[in-house]
Amino acid sequence: MSSSDSHAPHSHMKELTLTFAALIVLTIVTVKVAKIDFGSVAINITIAMFIASIKGLLVALYFMHLKWEEKLIVFFAALSIPFLVLMVSTMVWDVARKTAEKVYGG
């Protein structure tokens, strides 16, 4: 197989290493942000979930190799995102409601 062959294996080691470093940094950011009170449990959870979503996107793109896959495969992987948003939104709403009941005795 010649080096000009389009099917030659390509190493993504540099990108994977940078992705791993970004995940470590984002994990540290998540821990630091978790110690800050933003005034509402719903806001705290939303910020934490936003950071987790970025980390999930990095994992999907690089470690699951979606960045290098065909568009149809990426489409079906992305099809789950609206359901994830629905579940997370419901969770945030429920936690905020239960917290308000506990605080205000409702």
Buried (B, 14 or more C-beta within 10 A) or exposed (E): EEEEEEEEEEEBEEEEEEBEEBBEEBEEEBEEBEEEEEEBBBEBBBBEBEBBBBBEEBEBBBBEEBBEBEEEEBEEBEEEEEEEEEEBEEEBEEBBEEEBEEEEEE
